[in-house]
C-alpha cells in the first residue's frame, strides 16, 4: 500500500466536503424592505439554526449574526496569497 501524504489527505477531505455540500439545498434569500431597513430570511453562518444573519447594505454582504459577532466571529476577506496563507496557517485545523 502506498502511504498517503498530507496533500492526498487534504484532497480526500475536500472531496468529502464537496459531496456533502452538493447534498444541501441552495439558499435563496428573500428581502423585504421595511421603511429604511430590510428584513431577510438568510440564516447565520455560525448559528444557522437559531439566528438570522446581519445584512450589511453598504456592501451587500451577509455578516454573522449579532450573537456570533459578540462571540468574536467575523468575516475576513482573503484577497491576497499572503492573507490566505495566514488563514490556513493559523486558523484552519488539520
N, C-alpha and C positions, 0 to 999 in steps of 0.2 A: 504494500500500500504506500502511496506517495504521501509524505507528510504535507499537511495544509499550511500555507503561510498565512500571515495576518491579512494580506491582500485578498486571498481566497475566502477567508472567513468574513471579511468585510463585504465582499461581493455576494456571498451567500445571505448575509443579514439584509443587504439591500434588496435582494430578490424576494426574500420572505416579506419584508415590509411593503414592497410594491404590490405583492399579491394580496396582502391584507387591505391595502389602500384601494385596490380595484373593487373589493367587495363592498366598500362603504358607498352610500349614495352621495352624489354631488350636492353640496349645499348651494341653494339659490336664495340669497337673502331678498326679502321684500322690504321696501322702505315706505314709511308713512310720514308725510310731512305734517307736523303739528305746530302751527304758528311759525316761530322762528327755529324750531327744533325738529329733530327727526326721531322716529321710532323704527325699530327693525326687529327681525326675528333671528339674527345671527348669534349662535352660541359662543361663549368664551372658549378660547383655545386651551385654557388651563382647567377651568371648572365648567366644562361643556354641558354637564347635566343639570347644573343649578343656577348658573349666572349668565346674563347676556354680555356680549362683547361691547366695547365702547367704540363708537364710530367717530373718528377724527375727521370732521368735514373739511378741515383746511387742506388735507392731503388725500382724503378719500380712502383711508386705511382703517381696518378694524384693529383696535388695540385690545389687550387683555382686559378683563372686567376690572372694576374699581377694587374689588376684593383681592384679585390676583396682583394688581399693581401695589396695593398696600403690603402684600406678602413679598414684594420685590421682583415680580415678573415684569419684563418689558420687552418690546420688540427691538431688535438690533438689525441695522442694515449692513450686511457684509458685502459691500460693493467692490472691495479690492482683495487681491490674493492674500495680503497680509492680514486683513481683518478675518477672512475665512480661516486662515491658518491659526490665528489666535483663538477663535471659537472652537475649532477642532482640538487644539492642544489643551485648552484649559476647561472647556465646558461640555464636551461630548465624551460620554463614558465609553470605554471599550478599547 
